[in-house]
């Protein structure tokens, strides 16, 4: 409560009046603040009321705002994952139905018409799968990956193309690790072709513009951007700093500058006219006289990464100018001229996808990016990617369809063999036979014995017979070792054919097995002088000829050349493909096709169950985090309330005291105002 000094009555009237007004003003302000606190329920309205408590409240407000956004994100995530969970459950039911249907058609004696009827059922399953694949949630299409804004799967003339992104859409959930709220092209819905067709190490040469990030380095661990030391003729030591280098040209310039400064500082001549340059895939240093030795400081690897530091130590001199290989990765900027085994310009290649074949002209390509642009622009549904190991390129398809819509790449007969040189031909000598027939491989007879003697019987292990135009037969007995790849297969066939021809006193030029230059598959050719049509017949119920595409081969009009079918085409491994295969097998009354489609659907079912479980785990984590975040919000709101909210009992008591104080102040002021000078005389 305010009070007046004892001598207040003996001062000038103006001072007394101002003092009285100031005291009443302070009391009125405090009354206003208390009244505001009682009416608003907030004890602190601005920082000046209590800076320490106000700063704490401001920090809590920030945390609560972040928590509010996080809870909204968690809500969206929970909603999307719930839709994913239910959609995957419906797809699993569909897959179980397909498995049951396939199983019933494998073991039954159903007629062709009955199987055709079941094919229409599978058609309806495919339509349902398309609908489920384009299911939406609060965040967009749940199978859209990183592009959930548009439907991820579209029907392309009876085939199905996945247009979504790889991976999943991530949002800030505040968890220790990311949780995708959508699924992408790495699921049984949106898989692209999973066979890597890039089979050649392009091993590009270094250029000044090659980025250090695109080098594996001499240690295979990339290039460390640090410092390393060097000395000439065991003299003083100097350092090279690579911290600002981005390309191998920058690194060469930094080494050159450091050595030139060393020459100036020590009055020696180190570099010859060649200086520090690039040759092949390593750095070369021209040291015409003396020896230049590099070393790394403790904990550093920059020098050895660049192939300049050796163990045991080796000096650069006139006889040893080259560093170790830096093993560059291919990049989209890699020039065609820098690639090993390729002499530009390239020619044409034939790319077939979705029942459409296109000759793609690569003659104008100067970089790998140009090749990518040419192929992707000419053949919709194909994508060119860098191989995971950085040694080549691969071409994949994202269109799932029947076997007639599979992707294949071959050379055009223009003398360049561009597809083979780039390693993207789908049927070449290095192609594993295990990838034939959508991964079924080639089944051969091996180890069959005579049922009477128990001894190995070569006649029972013959897989197929090649019959020349004059009736001469060549038996082919393949072993598992012969089916490692196309090259080993051709070697085995030619070796056995030569032996049979020689034993019969015929020329080995009467028959030859090879790869054609402008189409995929095997080519069996007989000497045109023989005349007649050649052919292939299976033996001992072996499936080898069928799996190699020989039974449905194409005979040249002359009858001298037999081309096998292309059984190494690349297809998408997803549910659309497998259901289409099941439908087509039912339509064709193909028991083995139904069996294979059933096996693929079974494998897809296992993957689907795993995906479903993963999504369930994500949903559990989101739910648990939501509960924890709500608890944190409750604690923060409680603390903020204790700091900011008005204590009504305390405020009411203070209001009463201030009212009493104001009344006393007015009474005293009124009494003093009545006094005059005569009162003190």
C-alpha positions in Angstrom: 0.0 0.0 0.0 1.3 3.5 -0.9 2.1 6.1 1.7 3.0 9.8 1.8 6.2 11.0 3.3 5.9 12.8 6.7 6.8 16.2 5.2 4.5 15.9 2.2 2.4 18.7 3.5 5.3 21.1 3.5 6.2 21.1 -0.2 4.9 23.2 -3.1 1.4 22.4 -4.2 2.5 21.3 -7.7 5.0 18.7 -6.3 2.4 17.4 -3.8 -0.2 17.1 -6.5 2.1 15.3 -9.0 3.2 12.9 -6.3 -0.4 12.1 -5.4 -1.3 11.6 -9.0 1.7 9.3 -9.6 0.7 7.1 -6.7 -2.9 6.9 -7.8 -1.7 6.1 -11.4 0.5 3.2 -10.3 -2.3 1.8 -8.2 -4.8 2.2 -11.1 -2.3 0.4 -13.5 -1.9 -2.5 -11.0 -5.7 -2.6 -10.7 -6.0 -2.8 -14.5 -3.4 -5.6 -14.7 -5.2 -7.6 -12.0 -8.6 -7.0 -13.7 -7.1 -8.2 -17.0 -5.7 -11.3 -15.4 -9.1 -12.1 -13.9 -11.0 -11.5 -17.1 -8.6 -13.3 -19.5 -7.3 -16.0 -17.2 -3.7 -15.2 -18.3 -1.2 -13.9 -15.8 1.5 -12.8 -18.3 0.4 -10.9 -21.3 3.8 -9.6 -22.5 7.5 -10.1 -21.9 7.8 -7.1 -19.5 5.3 -8.7 -17.1 7.9 -11.4 -16.2 10.8 -11.9 -18.7 12.0 -15.3 -17.3 8.5 -16.9 -17.3 7.7 -15.3 -20.6 10.8 -16.7 -22.3 9.9 -20.2 -20.9 6.3 -19.8 -22.2 7.6 -18.8 -25.6 9.8 -21.9 -25.8 6.9 -24.0 -24.8 4.7 -22.4 -27.5 7.4 -23.4 -30.1 7.4 -26.9 -28.9 3.7 -27.2 -28.9 3.5 -25.8 -32.4 6.0 -28.3 -33.7 4.1 -31.1 -31.8 0.9 -30.0 -33.4 2.4 -30.3 -36.9 4.0 -33.6 -36.0 0.6 -34.9 -34.8 -1.0 -33.8 -38.0 1.8 -35.7 -40.0 1.3 -38.7 -37.8 -2.4 -38.6 -38.5 -1.9 -38.5 -42.2 0.7 -41.3 -41.9 -1.7 -43.4 -39.9 -4.5 -42.9 -42.4 -2.3 -43.8 -45.3 -0.9 -46.8 -43.6 -4.4 -48.0 -42.7 -5.4 -47.8 -46.3 -2.2 -49.6 -47.3 -2.9 -52.3 -44.8 -6.5 -52.9 -46.0 -5.4 -52.7 -49.6 -2.7 -55.2 -49.2 -5.1 -57.5 -47.4 -7.5 -57.3 -50.4 -4.6 -58.1 -52.7 -3.6 -61.0 -50.6 -7.1 -62.4 -50.8 -7.0 -62.0 -54.6 -3.6 -63.8 -54.7 -4.9 -66.6 -52.6 -7.8 -67.0 -54.9 -5.4 -67.1 -57.9 -3.3 -69.7 -56.2 -6.3 -71.9 -55.5 -7.5 -71.6 -59.1 -4.1 -72.5 -60.6 -3.8 -75.4 -58.2 -7.2 -76.8 -59.2 -6.3 -76.5 -62.9 -2.9 -78.2 -62.6 -4.2 -81.4 -60.9 -7.5 -81.7 -62.6 -8.6 -83.2 -65.9 -10.4 -80.0 -66.9 -11.3 -79.6 -70.5 -10.0 -76.8 -72.7 -13.3 -75.0 -72.6 -13.3 -75.1 -68.8 -9.9 -73.6 -68.6 -10.9 -70.9 -71.0 -13.8 -70.1 -68.6 -11.3 -69.9 -65.7 -9.2 -67.5 -67.8 -12.1 -65.0 -67.7 -12.0 -65.3 -63.9 -8.3 -64.4 -64.0 -9.1 -61.4 -66.2 -11.5 -60.1 -63.5 -8.7 -60.6 -61.0 -6.3 -58.5 -63.1 -9.0 -55.7 -63.3 -9.4 -55.8 -59.5 -5.6 -55.7 -59.1 -5.5 -52.6 -61.3 -8.2 -50.9 -59.2 -6.4 -51.8 -55.9 -3.0 -50.6 -57.3 -4.5 -47.1 -57.8 -6.1 -46.9 -54.3 -5.9 -43.5 -52.7 -5.5 -42.3 -49.2 -5.2 -38.8 -47.5 -1.7 -38.4 -49.0 -2.5 -39.6 -52.5 -2.1 -43.0 -54.2 -0.7 -45.4 -51.7 1.4 -47.3 -54.4 2.6 -44.1 -56.0 6.0 -44.1 -54.3 7.5 -40.6 -54.4 4.9 -39.4 -56.9 1.5 -40.1 -55.2 -0.3 -37.3 -57.0 -1.3 -39.4 -60.1 -2.4 -43.0 -60.6 0.7 -45.2 -60.5 -0.5 -48.0 -62.8 -2.1 -47.6 -66.3 -3.4 -50.0 -68.8 -1.3 -49.8 -72.0 -3.1 -51.9 -74.7 -3.5 -54.9 -72.5 -0.2 -54.5 -70.6 0.3 -52.6 -67.4 2.8 -49.8 -66.9 4.0 -48.6 -63.5 4.4 -44.8 -63.5 5.1 -44.2 -59.8 8.4 -43.4 -58.2 10.8 -45.8 -56.5 10.9 -45.9 -52.7 8.1 -44.2 -50.7 6.9 -40.8 -49.7 8.5 -39.7 -46.4 7.1 -37.1 -43.9 8.5 -35.7 -40.7 7.3 -38.1 -38.1 10.1 -37.5 -35.6 11.1 -41.2 -35.5 14.6 -42.5 -35.2 14.3 -43.8 -38.7 12.1 -42.9 -41.7 8.7 -44.4 -42.2 7.3 -44.3 -45.8 3.6 -43.6 -46.0 3.4 -44.8 -49.6 5.0 -47.8 -51.4 6.9 -47.5 -54.6 8.1 -49.5 -57.6 10.0 -52.1 -55.4 6.8 -54.0 -54.6 4.9 -56.9 -56.2 2.7 -54.2 -57.7 5.2 -52.0 -59.4 8.4 -53.9 -59.9 10.4 -53.0 -63.0 12.4 -55.7 -64.7 14.9 -56.9 -62.1 17.4 -58.4 -64.5 20.5 -56.3 -65.0 21.3 -56.5 -68.7 24.5 -54.4 -68.5 27.1 -57.1 -68.8 30.2 -55.2 -70.0 32.6 -53.2 -67.8 32.8 -50.0 -69.9 35.8 -48.8 -67.7 35.9 -45.2 -69.0 39.2 -43.4 -69.3 39.9 -40.4 -67.1 39.3 -36.9 -68.5 40.2 -33.6 -66.9 36.4 -33.2 -66.2 36.0 -36.6 -64.4 34.6 -35.8 -61.0 36.5 -37.2 -58.0 33.1 -38.5 -56.7 32.9 -40.7 -59.8 36.2 -42.5 -59.0 36.5 -45.7 -56.9 40.2 -44.7 -56.3 43.2 -46.9 -56.0 41.9 -48.3 -52.7 38.4 -48.9 -54.0 36.9 -46.5 -51.4 36.7 -43.3 -53.3 38.9 -40.2 -53.1 39.5 -38.5 -49.8 39.8 -34.7 -50.1 42.7 -34.1 -47.7 46.3 -33.3 -47.9 49.3 -35.5 -48.7 53.1 -35.0 -48.7 55.9 -35.3 -51.3 59.6 -35.0 -51.4 62.2 -34.9 -54.3 65.4 -36.9 -54.0 64.7 -37.4 -50.2 64.9 -33.6 -49.8 62.5 -31.3 -47.8 58.9 -32.3 -47.6 55.9 -30.2 -49.0 52.2 -30.8 -49.1 49.4 -30.9 -51.7 45.9 -29.8 -50.6 42.9 -31.4 -52.4 40.3 -29.7 -50.2 39.1 -27.5 -53.1 39.4 -30.1 -55.9 36.2 -31.3 -57.6 37.6 -33.0 -60.7 40.7 -35.0 -61.5 41.8 -32.0 -63.5 41.6 -29.9 -60.4 43.7 -32.5 -58.5 46.3 -32.5 -61.3 46.4 -28.7 -61.2 46.9 -28.7 -57.4 49.7 -31.3 -57.6 51.4 -29.2 -60.4 51.1 -26.0 -58.4 52.6 -27.6 -55.3 55.5 -29.1 -57.2 56.3 -25.8 -59.0 56.3 -24.0 -55.7 58.6 -26.7 -54.3 61.0 -26.1 -57.3 61.0 -22.4 -56.6 61.5 -22.8 -52.8 64.3 -25.4 -53.1 66.0 -24.5 -56.3 65.5 -27.9 -58.0 63.9 -29.1 -61.2 61.3 -31.8 -60.7 58.9 -31.9 -63.6 59.7 -32.5 -67.2 57.8 -31.2 -70.2 55.0 -33.7 -69.6 54.2 -32.3 -66.2 51.3 -33.9 -64.3 48.9 -35.4 -66.7 46.2 -38.1 -67.2 46.7 -41.2 -69.1 44.1 -44.0 -69.3 42.7 -44.3 -65.9 45.6 -43.0 -63.8 47.7 -39.9 -63.1 51.1 -39.8 -64.7 54.0 -37.5 -63.6 57.0 -36.7 -65.9 60.1 -36.8 -63.7 63.0 -37.0 -66.2 65.8 -37.0 -63.5 65.7 -38.0 -59.8 62.8 -39.5 -57.9 59.6 -38.0 -56.6 58.0 -39.8 -53.6 54.6 -39.2 -52.1 53.3 -40.1 -48.7 50.2 -39.7 -46.6 50.2 -38.1 -43.1 48.9 -40.3 -40.2 45.2 -40.9 -40.7 45.2 -39.6 -44.2 44.6 -41.6 -47.5 44.3 -38.8 -50.1 47.6 -39.7 -51.8 47.0 -43.5 -51.9 43.4 -42.9 -53.1 44.9 -41.0 -56.0 47.2 -43.9 -56.8 50.4 -41.8 -55.9 51.3 -43.6 -52.6 52.4 -47.2 -52.8 53.1 -50.0 -50.3 56.0 -50.6 -50.3 57.0 -47.0 -51.1 57.7 -46.5 -54.8 59.0 -43.4 -56.4 58.0 -41.7 -59.6 61.0 -41.4 -62.0 61.9 -41.7 -65.6 61.1 -45.4 -65.7 57.9 -45.2 -63.5 55.7 -42.3 -64.6 52.2 -43.8 -63.9 50.2 -44.0 -60.8 47.8 -46.8 -59.9 44.4 -47.2 -61.6 41.7 -44.9 -60.2 38.9 -47.2 -61.6 36.4 -44.6 -62.8 32.7 -45.2 -62.5 30.6 -44.6 -65.6 28.5 -41.4 -65.3 26.0 -39.8 -67.6 28.7 -37.4 -68.6 31.1 -40.1 -69.7 32.0 -39.7 -73.3 31.6 -42.6 -75.8 35.2 -42.1 -76.9 36.4 -42.8 -73.3 34.7 -46.2 -73.0 36.7 -49.3 -73.3 36.1 -51.5 -76.3 34.0 -48.9 -78.1 35.1 -46.9 -81.2 32.7 -44.1 -82.0 30.5 -43.5 -83.7 28.0 -46.1 -82.6 25.4 -47.5 -84.9 21.8 -48.7 -84.5 20.3 -51.1 -82.1 16.9 -52.8 -82.1 14.8 -52.4 -79.0 11.6 -54.4 -78.7 9.1 -53.7 -75.9 5.3 -54.0 -75.5 5.0 -55.8 -78.9 6.8 -52.9 -80.7 10.3 -53.0 -82.2 12.2 -49.8 -83.0 15.6 -49.3 -84.5 17.3 -46.7 -82.3 20.1 -44.7 -84.0 23.0 -44.0 -81.6 25.3 -42.5 -84.2 24.9 -39.0 -82.8 25.5 -40.0 -79.2 28.6 -38.5 -77.6 27.9 -39.3 -74.0 26.0 -42.0 -72.1 23.3 -39.4 -71.4 22.7 -39.1 -75.2 22.2 -42.9 -75.3 19.7 -42.7 -72.5 17.8 -39.9 -74.2 17.7 -41.7 -77.6 16.4 -45.0 -76.2 13.9 -43.6 -73.7 12.5 -41.2 -76.3 12.2 -43.9 -79.0 10.8 -46.8 -76.9 8.1 -45.8 -74.3 8.2 -48.0 -71.2 12.0 -48.4 -71.2 14.5 -46.7 -68.9 18.2 -46.6 -69.1 20.0 -46.6 -65.7 23.5 -46.8 -64.5 24.4 -50.2 -63.2 24.6 -50.5 -59.4 28.3 -51.3 -59.5 29.0 -48.2 -61.7 30.7 -50.3 -64.4 28.1 -50.1 -67.2 24.5 -49.3 -68.1 21.3 -51.3 -68.0 18.0 -51.0 -69.8 14.9 -52.0 -67.8 11.2 -52.1 -68.7 8.3 -51.0 -66.5 5.6 -52.6 -68.7 4.1 -55.8 -67.4 2.5 -57.9 -70.0 2.4 -61.3 -71.7 5.5 -63.1 -73.1 4.9 -61.5 -76.5 5.3 -58.0 -74.9 8.7 -58.7 -73.2 11.7 -56.5 -73.9 14.6 -57.6 -76.0 17.6 -55.7 -77.4 19.8 -56.8 -80.2 22.3 -55.5 -82.8 21.5 -54.2 -86.2 23.7 -55.7 -89.0 25.6 -52.5 -89.6 29.0 -53.7 -88.5 29.1 -51.8 -85.2 27.6 -54.4 -82.8 26.7 -51.4 -80.7 24.3 -53.3 -78.3 27.0 -56.0 -77.6 29.7 -53.4 -77.1 27.5 -51.5 -74.6 26.7 -54.8 -72.8 22.9 -54.3 -73.2 22.1 -57.0 -75.7 19.7 -59.3 -74.0 21.0 -62.5 -75.8 24.8 -62.7 -76.0 27.6 -65.1 -75.2 27.8 -64.1 -71.6 24.0 -64.4 -70.9 23.4 -67.0 -68.2 21.1 -69.7 -69.3 19.5 -69.5 -65.8 17.9 -66.3 -67.0 16.2 -68.0 -69.9 12.4 -68.5 -69.8 11.7 -65.9 -67.2 14.2 -67.5 -64.8 13.2 -71.1 -65.3 16.5 -71.7 -67.0 17.2 -74.8 -69.3 16.5 -78.3 -68.0 18.8 -81.0 -69.3 19.1 -84.8 -68.8 22.1 -85.9 -66.8 23.3 -89.0 -65.0 20.7 -91.4 -66.4 21.7 -95.1 -66.1 20.6 -98.3 -67.8 17.8 -99.9 -65.7 19.3 -103.4 -66.2 23.0 -102.9 -65.8 22.9 -99.8 -63.6 25.6 -98.2 -65.7 25.6 -94.7 -67.2 23.8 -94.9 -70.6 24.8 -92.1 -72.9 21.8 -92.8 -75.2 19.4 -92.1 -72.4 21.0 -88.7 -71.7 20.7 -87.3 -75.2 18.6 -84.1 -75.0 17.9 -83.5 -78.7 19.0 -84.5 -82.2 19.9 -82.1 -85.0 19.0 -83.6 -88.4 20.8 -82.2 -91.5 19.1 -81.9 -94.8 20.5 -85.2 -96.0 19.2 -87.1 -93.0 22.4 -87.2 -91.0 21.7 -87.0 -87.3 23.8 -85.3 -84.6 22.9 -86.2 -81.0 23.5 -83.5 -78.4 23.9 -84.5 -74.8 24.1 -81.4 -72.6 25.4 -81.4 -69.0 24.8 -78.8 -66.3 28.3 -77.5 -66.9 27.3 -76.8 -70.6 24.5 -74.6 -69.6 26.4 -71.9 -67.6 25.9 -69.3 -70.3 25.2 -69.1 -74.1 29.0 -69.3 -74.8 29.4 -72.6 -73.0 26.3 -73.9 -74.7 27.5 -73.1 -78.2 30.9 -74.6 -77.4 29.3 -77.9 -76.2 27.0 -78.2 -79.3 29.8 -77.4 -81.8 32.2 -79.8 -80.0 29.7 -82.7 -80.1 28.7 -81.9 -83.7 32.3 -81.9 -84.8 33.0 -85.2 -83.1 29.9 -86.8 -84.8 30.8 -85.4 -88.2 34.4 -86.5 -87.9 33.5 -90.0 -86.7 31.3 -90.3 -89.8 34.0 -89.1 -92.1 32.3 -85.8 -92.9 33.7 -82.3 -92.8 33.2 -80.3 -89.7 32.0 -77.4 -91.9 28.8 -79.3 -92.5 27.3 -77.8 -89.3 27.9 -74.8 -87.1 26.1 -73.3 -84.1 26.5 -69.6 -83.5 24.8 -66.3 -82.6 23.3 -64.3 -85.4 24.4 -60.7 -85.6 21.0 -59.1 -86.1 18.6 -61.2 -84.1 18.5 -62.9 -80.7 18.6 -66.6 -80.3 20.7 -69.5 -81.5 21.6 -70.0 -85.2 22.1 -73.6 -86.5 23.6 -73.6 -90.1 24.4 -76.4 -92.4 26.6 -76.4 -95.5 24.3 -75.2 -98.4 25.7 -77.9 -100.6 24.0 -80.6 -98.4 20.5 -79.5 -99.6 17.2 -80.2 -97.9 15.8 -78.8 -94.7 17.5 -79.2 -91.3 15.6 -79.7 -88.1 15.7 -80.4 -84.4 13.8 -83.2 -82.5 13.7 -83.7 -78.7 14.9 -87.0 -77.3 14.1 -88.9 -74.1 11.4 -86.4 -73.2 14.1 -83.8 -72.5 12.9 -80.3 -72.2 16.2 -78.8 -73.3 15.2 -78.2 -77.0 11.9 -76.6 -75.8 13.6 -74.4 -73.2 16.2 -73.3 -75.8 13.4 -72.2 -78.2 14.5 -74.8 -80.8 11.1 -76.5 -81.2 9.4 -73.2 -82.2 12.4 -72.0 -84.3 12.2 -70.3 -87.6 13.7 -72.1 -90.7 15.3 -69.9 -93.3 13.6 -70.3 -96.7 16.7 -72.0 -98.0 16.3 -74.7 -95.4 20.0 -74.3 -94.4 19.6 -72.1 -91.4 17.4 -72.6 -88.3 16.9 -69.8 -85.9 15.7 -70.5 -82.3 13.1 -68.4 -80.6 14.3 -65.7 -78.2 13.9 -67.2 -74.8 16.1 -64.6 -73.0 13.6 -61.7 -73.1 13.3 -59.4 -70.1 10.1 -59.1 -68.2 8.7 -57.4 -65.2 8.5 -59.6 -62.1 5.2 -58.5 -60.5 1.7 -59.7 -60.0 0.4 -58.3 -63.2 2.9 -60.4 -65.2 2.1 -63.6 -63.2 -1.6 -63.2 -63.5 -1.4 -62.5 -67.2 0.8 -65.6 -67.6 -1.8 -67.7 -65.7 -4.6 -66.3 -67.9 -2.6 -67.0 -71.1 -1.7 -70.5 -70.0 -5.3 -71.3 -69.3 -6.4 -70.0 -72.7 -3.7 -72.2 -74.3 -4.5 -75.2 -72.2 -0.8 -75.2 -71.2 -0.3 -77.3 -68.1 3.4 -76.5 -67.6 2.6 -72.8 -68.1 -0.1 -72.9 -65.4 2.4 -74.7 -63.1 5.1 -72.0 -63.7 2.6 -69.1 -63.3 1.4 -70.8 -60.0 5.0 -70.9 -58.7 5.5 -67.3 -59.6 2.3 -66.3 -57.9 3.3 -68.3 -54.8 6.6 -66.4 -54.7 4.8 -63.1 -55.1 2.5 -64.1 -52.2 5.4 -64.6 -49.9 6.7 -61.2 -50.8 3.3 -59.7 -50.3 3.0 -61.2 -46.9 6.4 -59.7 -46.0 5.4 -56.3 -47.3 2.1 -56.5 -45.4 4.0 -57.3 -42.2 6.4 -54.4 -42.9 3.4 -52.0 -43.3 1.9 -53.3 -40.1 5.2 -52.6 -38.3 5.2 -49.1 -39.7 1.6 -48.5 -38.5 2.5 -49.8 -35.0 5.5 -47.4 -34.8 3.3 -44.5 -36.0 0.7 -45.4 -33.4 3.2 -45.6 -30.6 4.8 -42.3 -31.5 1.4 -40.7 -31.6 0.7 -41.7 -28.1 4.1 -40.5 -26.9 3.7 -37.2 -28.7 0.2 -36.7 -27.2 1.7 -37.3 -23.7 4.5 -34.8 -24.4 1.9 -32.2 -25.5 -0.1 -32.8 -22.3 3.0 -32.2 -20.2 4.0 -29.1 -22.1 0.5 -27.7 -21.8 0.4 -28.4 -18.1 3.7 -26.6 -17.5 2.6 -23.7 -19.7 -0.6 -23.4 -17.7 1.2 -23.3 -14.4 3.5 -20.5 -15.8 0.9 -18.4 -17.7 -2.6 -19.0 -16.2 -4.0 -16.7 -13.5 -4.2 -17.9 -9.9 -7.8 -16.6 -9.2 -7.6 -16.7 -5.4 -4.3 -14.7 -5.4 -5.6 -12.3 -8.0 -8.9 -11.7 -6.2 -7.0 -11.0 -2.9 -4.7 -8.6 -4.6 -7.6 -6.8 -6.3 -9.2 -6.2 -2.9 -5.9 -4.9 -1.5 -5.4 -2.5 -4.4 -9.0 -1.2 -4.1 -8.4 -0.5 -0.4 -5.0 1.1 -1.3 -6.6 3.4 -4.0 -9.4 4.5 -1.6 -6.8 5.3 1.1 -4.7 7.2 -1.4 -7.7 9.3 -2.5 -8.7 10.0 1.1 -5.2 11.2 2.1 -4.9 13.2 -1.1 -8.2 14.9 -0.4 -7.2 15.7 3.1 -3.9 17.2 2.1 -5.6 19.3 -0.6 -7.6 21.2 2.1 -4.5 22.4 4.0 -3.1 25.9 3.5 -0.1 27.9 4.8 -2.2 29.1 7.7 -2.4 25.5 9.0 1.3 25.6 9.6 1.7 29.1 11.1 
